[in-house]
């Protein structure tokens, strides 16, 4: 039973070891992907270096055939700097979707880092196109990242979830996730812009909730986070100016128009100087236009409209072009310029049609991409089922073979064991018979020795009686021939000596037994004296107190006292027989 338990524990420990090794290997791979992400993030605007990094990973895969490197090389493609032409499909990152799906299929949920990164990427892609689908991808990523405990993307996942709630106008829930994102951000230099961004998100939420005072307070905190850093990079400077524009808009909401104009113009000049013609600069123009419209500064409104119209051709996003034309149309209506209004209406209709067409194309592209991905996933799952079934069949066959082998070995072992036990029993039986025979022979010899001893003792007793009779005759009769009497006594004494010689072996054996008895008694009862040990031999031989007193030349009372002392030292009760106890030792 003990051996079986040890075997079971050994098997369990083996499986635990295998699982832990596999888990450790996956953890090492996840950390490797995280390092690849850090490496490629440093060269994100250097396409040639990114391609060199991909080539390095492909070389590793060719050399080792480790899927980890195949996956890492595909992951690096997400950072490629695609064509900047106006008609490209990835205006909002759409060109990344096929790569993400290929990466998901390739990874097949093996490595948590890749699954989280892909779901995070898709959640970004569908943030505005399909918020529900975006939330689904995002929740899957959050669940996996929280379970892993590594926080690969966790702060940014919380941030995006807060944005989705913000877009749905659920501002209280948005604040919860913005705060969770901030709590999970390590206070490191490279996280500075994200920490500032969280305070800015607080401000955006408070402004929508009608708490403009808190919005200004949080924006000021966000600005101070960046301004405390003496050496800001371009992204941090750009974000800083954007937040100043946001705070200008909050001042506009509180009717502090002078401070609002100052901050919005600072943002405007930053974009104008940097030649930045994207959504943020257009959003800035829209805020300034609204400010000048509410304060009746028509000349400044005109300058904003003219500047917007001048950069319209450099702007790629159609929604931003629509905003510029809508500002121009609003100004023309205010200035009562029907010709301009009519012209702008035609432009806006054309832009809206084109925007709808682009939206339809994007929707079709996304739909086709999703359908293709779903079909590939179904095919892959089907293939996995087939492969899995093949593996299961092989395992089942191997298991059956192992069971048959184990069963055969077990039967063989049982039969062999039974055979050996039978042979051993036969041998033991023979040994017992031999021992029995030897014991019987020993017993017979001992009986013969005892019989001879009895005969010799009887002879000795008779000789001793004759010896004593002769002595009495010598005492009674004075005329007996002394020489003849002495000769007779000499013969009798010689007979006694011969009898003792015949009994020597038995006497010797008895002496050895007495020594062994005394040794055992001494070890068991170390408090007994040598004299008491000698008395124990007498008691074992059933000598009475009177007989012992004659042998030891002591009184009967002294012999009884010795007996009482011995019984006390041996802890024997008064009613118990000492000789019976001594014979049992």
N, C-alpha and C positions, 0 to 999 in steps of 0.2 A: 504493500500500500504506500509506504514511504517513497519507494523508488518511482511509483507512478506519479505521485504528487510532484516529485522533483522533475520528472520528464515534462509534465504539463507546464510547470513554472518555467522551464527552459524554453519550451516552444513559445509561451506568452512573451517572455523576455526577448526572444528572437524577433517576434512580430513587432513589439514595441520599438526595438532597435531599428528595424527596417522602416517603420512609419516615421520615426524621429529623423532618420537619415534623409528620407524623402522630403519631409517637412523642412529640414535644414537646407536642403538643396533648393527648394522653392523660395525660401526666404532669402538665400544668397542671390538668386536670380532677380527677385523683386528689388533688392538693393542695387543690383547691377543696372537695371533699367532706370532706377532713380538717378544713379550717377551719370548715365548716358543723357538723361534729360537735362541735368545741370551743365554737362559739357556742351550740348547743342544749343542750350539757351544763351550761352556766352557768345556764340557766333551766329545768332539768328539772322543777322543782316549780311552774312557773308556766305552766299550760296555755294561758292567753290569749296570752301572749307567744310561745309555741311556735306557736300558730295564726297569729299575725301574721307570724312568720318563714316559715311555709309559704306564706302568701299572697304574701309578697314574692318567693319563688322562682317561684311560679306566674305572677306578673306578668312576671317576666323571661322566662319561657318563651313567654308569649303575644306579647311584644314582639320576641323574637329567633328563636323557633322552634328554639332550641338544646336538644337532648335533655338536655344536662347539667343544665339547670334543672328539667326535667320529672322527672328521676331524683332530684335533690336535694329537691324538694318531697315526693316519695313517701317518701324516706328520713327526713324529719323526722317523718312519721306514727308511726315506731317509738317516738318519745318522748312520744306523747300520754299524758295521765293519764286512764286509763279509769275507768269506774264502779267504785266500791269496794263495791258491794252483794255480799251473800254468794253469790248465784246467778250471778255473772258467770263467763264461760268462761275468763278469763285468770288463774286463780288462780296458775298458774305461768308466766304469759306466753303462754298458748295463743292469746289474741286477736292476738298479734303475728305468728303463723305465716302467716295469709293475706297480711298486708302484706309479709312477707319474701318469700313466693313470687311475689307480684305484682312486687316490686322485682327479683327474680332474672330473671323473664321480660322485664321492661322493659329491664333492663341487658344481658341476653343475653351475659354475659361480656365486655362491651366495656371496662369500667373495673375495674381490679384492686381498688380500694378498696371498691367496692360489693359485689363478689363475696366478698371476704374478710369484710366486715362481716356479710353475710347468712349465710354459712357459720358464722361465729362465733356469731351469734344462734341459729341452728338447733341448733348443738352444745350451747348452753346449755339450749334447750327440751327436748332429748331426753337430757340428762345422766342423769336417773333413769328416764325412761320407756322409752328404748331406747339403752343405753350404746354398743351396736355401731354404730347409726346416728349417734349423737353423735360417735363417734371418726372415722367416715368423713367427716362434714362438717368436723370439726376438722383432720384431716390434709390435706384439700383446701385449707383456709384457710392452714395453716402452709406448705405447699409453695409456694403463690402469694406469700405475704408474704416468705418467704425469698428467692424468685426476684427479687422486685421490689427488695429491698434497702432499702426505705423504713421497715420496722419499724412499719407502721401499728398493728397489733394484736399483734405478735409476742410481747412479754412476757406478755400476757394469754392468748394462745393456748397458750403453754407452761404457764402456770399451770393452765388448764382441763384440759390433757392430763395434767398431774400429778394433778389431782383425779380424773380418770377411772381412772387406774392405782390411786390410793388407794382408790377405791370398789370396785375389783376385788381389793383386798388385796395389790396388787403394790407394796409400800411402797418397795423399793429403786429401782424404775423411777420411782415418783412423785417421790422425792427428786431424781433426775437432772433432771427437767423443772422442778421448783420452783427448783432452782439455776440452770438456764438462764434461767428467767423473771427471777430476781434480777439475773443478769449483764447482761441486756438492758434493764433499767430505768434510765433516766437519773436521776441524783441531783438531782431537782427537787422543789420544795415540793409540787406537786400529786401527785407519786408517793410521798409519804411513807407514806401508808396502805398502798400496795401493797408497799413495801419491808418494812414491819412485818409485813404479812400473809404474806410469803414465809418469814420467820423463824418465824412461828406455824405455818405448814404443815410446816416442818422438825420442829417440836416434835410436831405431831400424828403425823407419820410415825415419829419416834423412839419415841413412847409405844406405838404399835402394834407396833413391833419389840422392845419390852421394854427400851428404853434410856430409862428415866424420868429419869435424871440429865441426859442430853442434852436431853430434852424441856423440863425446867425451865430449863436454860441458854439454850436458843433462845427460850423464851417471855419470859425476863427481857430478852434482847436486843431482842425485838420491842416490849416495853413501853418500854424505854429509848429506842428510836427515836422513839416518839411523845412521850414525856415531855420529850425535849430541845427539842421545839417548844413555845414558851410560849403560842401562840395557836392552840389546836386547835379545829376545827369540830365540830359535833354528831356527825357520822359517825365522826370520829376518836376522840372521847370515848367513844362507844358501843362501838367496837371495842376500845378500851383496857380498858373494864370487862369485856368478854367474855373477853379474854385473861387478865385477873386471875382470872376464874372458872375458865378452863382450867388455869391454874397451880395453883389451889386443888384441882382434881381430881387433878392430878399429885401434890400433897402427900398427898392422901387415899390414892393408890396406894402411897406410901412410908410410910403409917400416921402421918404427921405431921398428926393430926386437928385440932389447935388452929389451925395455920396454914391448913389446908384450909378450916375453918369460917369463919375470918376473911375470907378472900378470896372465898369463895362468897357469904357474907352481904353483902359489899360490892357484888358484882354484883347480888344479889337486891334490895337497897335502891335501887340505881340504876334497875332496871326498874320497881320498885314506885312510886318517886317520879315517874318519867316516864310512868306509865300505859302501859307497853309490854307488850302482851299478844300476843306472837307466839312462834314456835318457840324463839327463844333464851331467853326468860324461862321457858318450860315446861321446856326442857333444864336450866336452872339449878335449878328446883324438883326435878327428877328426881335431880340430883346431891346436893342437900342431903338429900333423903329417904333416899337410899342411905347417906349418911354417918351420919345419925341412926339409921337402922335398924341399921347395923353397930356403932355405939357404944351402942346400947340407950337412946337418948334419946327415949322414947315421947311425951313431952309436946311436944317440938319437932317430932316426926313429925306429930302431930295438927295442929299449927299450919300446917305446910306443906300438909297435905291440905285443911284448911279454907280456906286462902287459895286453893289451886288450884281448889277447888269454887266459890269465890266469883267467880272470874274466868272460869270455864268458858263462861259465856254470851257473854262479850266476845271469845272466841277463835273465829276463823273456820275454821282448818284442823282437819278431823276427826281426823287422826292425833294432833294435840296434845291434843284432848279425850279421846281413847282413853288417852293416857299419864296424864292426870289421874285418870280413873276407875280405871285399873289401880293407881295409887298408893293411891287410897282403898280399893280392894278388898284390896290387900296389907295395909294398916293394919287393916282390919276383920277379916281372917283372924287377924292377930297378936293383936288384942284379943278374938278369939272372939265376933264379933258376926254370927251367921248371917243375921239379917234384913237387915242392911246389905249383906252379901255377895251375898245373893239379888237384892236390888234393883239392885245395881251390875252383876250378871251380865246382867240384862235390858237395862240401859242400854248395856253394852258390846256385846251382840249387835246391838242396834239401830244403834249407831255403826258397827260392823264392816260390817253390811249396807249402810248408807248409803255407807260408804267404798268398798265393793266396787262399788256402783252408780255412784258418781262416777268410779271408776277405769275402769269399763266404758264410761261415757259419754265420758270423756276419750280412751280408747283408740279408740272408734268415731269420735270427732271427728277425732282425729289421722289415723286410717286413711283416713277420707273426704277429709280435707285432702290427704294424700299422694297418694291415687288421683287426686283432682281435679288436683293439680299435675302428676302424671305424664302424665295425659291432655292437659292444656294444653301441656305440654312437647312431647309427641309431635305434637300438632296444629301447634304452632309450628315444630318441626323440619321437618314435612312442608311447611308453607307456605314456610319458608326454602328448602327444596330446590327447590320450584316456582319461587320467585323467583330463586333462584340459577341454576337451569337457564335461566330467561328471560334473565338477565344474561349467562350463558355463551353463549347463542344469539346475543344482540345483539353480544357481543364477537367471536364467531366470524364473524358476518356482516360486521362492521366490519373485522375482520382480513383476510377474504377480499377485500373491496373495496380495502383498503389494498394487499394483495399484488398485485391486478390492476392498480391504478394504478401501483404501483412497477414492476411488470413492463412495463407500457406505456411508462412514462417511460424505463426502462432500454433497451428496444428502440429507442425514438425517439432516445435519447441516443447509443446505439451506431451507429445508422444515420447520424445527423447527424455524429458524430465521424468515421466512415469516409468519408462524403462530403467533409467538410472536409479530411481527410488526403489523399484522392484529388486534390482540387482543389489542395491545397498541393504534392503530388508533381508534378502537371502544371506548376504554376507554377515549381517548382524545376527541372524538366526544361527548360522554356523558358529560364529564367535561365542554366542550365548551357550550353545550346546557344548562347545569345547570348555568354556569357563565352568559350566555346570559339572562336567566330567572331572575337571581339575579339582574343583571344590570338593566333589564327592571323594576323590582320591585323597585329598588333604585331610578330609574329615576322618576317612578310614585310618590314615596313618596316625592322626592325633588320637583316635580311639585306641589303636594298638599301643601307642606310647603310654596312654593313661592306664591301659590294662596291665602293661608291663610294670608301670610305676606302682600300681596297686599290689601286684605280685611281689615286687621287690620290697615294697614297704611291709607287706605281711611277713616276708622272709626275715626282714630286718627286725621287725617287732619280735618274731619268734626267737631270733638269735639273741636279741637284747634280753628277752625273758630268761633264756638259758644262761646268759652271761650273769644276770642278777642272781639266779638260783645257785650258780657255782660260788659266787661271792658269799651268799648266805651260808652255804655248806662250810666254806673256809672259816667263817665266823663261829659256826656252831660246833664244828668238830676240829679238835686240835691234832688228831692223829692222821689226818689225810695227808697223802704225799704231796708236798708243796710243789715240787718240780712238775709233777704230772698235772696238777691244777693250773699252774702258770702256762704250761704248754697248751692246755685246752682253751684258756682265756685268750692266748695269743691267736689261736686259730679262729676264735669267734670274732675278735676285733678285726682280723684280716678279712673275714667274710663280710663284715659291715662296710669296710673300705671298698671292697669290690662292688657291693650293692650301690654305694654312693657314686662310684665311677660310672656304673651303668645308667644311673639317673642324671648324670651331669648335663646331658643335652637338654632334657626337660627343665632341669633347674635353671640352666642358663637362659632358656627361652622365657621362663617365668620372670627372671631377673630383668630382662629387657622390657618386658611388658610393664613391670613395676616402674621402671625408670620413665617410660613414655607416659604412664598414668600420672606420676608425680610432676612431670614437666607440664602436662596439660593443666593439671590442678593449680600449679604455681602461676601459670600465665592467666588463668581465669580468676584466681583469687590471690593476688600478689601480697595481701596482708598476712597470709598464713606463714608461720615460722617453719623451720626445717623439722623441728620436733613434732609440730602439728601435722605436717605432711606425712611423717612416718606413721603417726596414729591413724591417719586417714586410710593407709594401706591395711592396718589391722581391722578397721571398721568395715572396709570393703570385703575382707575375708571372713566377716561375721564373727570376729573374736569378741568375747564378752569382756566386760570391765575387769572381771576377776582374772581372766586369762592374760589380759594386757598388763595388769598390775604385777603378775608373776614374772612376765617377760621383761618389764621395764624396772622391776624392783621398786614399785610405788604402791600406795594404798588404793583400794577400790574407789574411795571418794575422789582421790586425785584424778583417776582415770575418767570418772563421770564429769568432773569439772572441765577436763580437756574436751570432752565430747560436747558440752554445752557451749564452750568458747568457739569451737569449730562451727557449730550450727549457727551461732550468732553472726560470725564473719561471713558465712555463706548465705545468710538471710533465709534460713530454713525454719519453718514453724516448729513449735514444740511437739506437735502431734505427728510430724513427718518423720519417717525413718531415714536416718543418716546413711545406713548401708545401702538402701534402695537408691537413694539419690546418687551416691558415689559410683554405683554400678552402671548408672545411666551415662556417665561421662566417658 
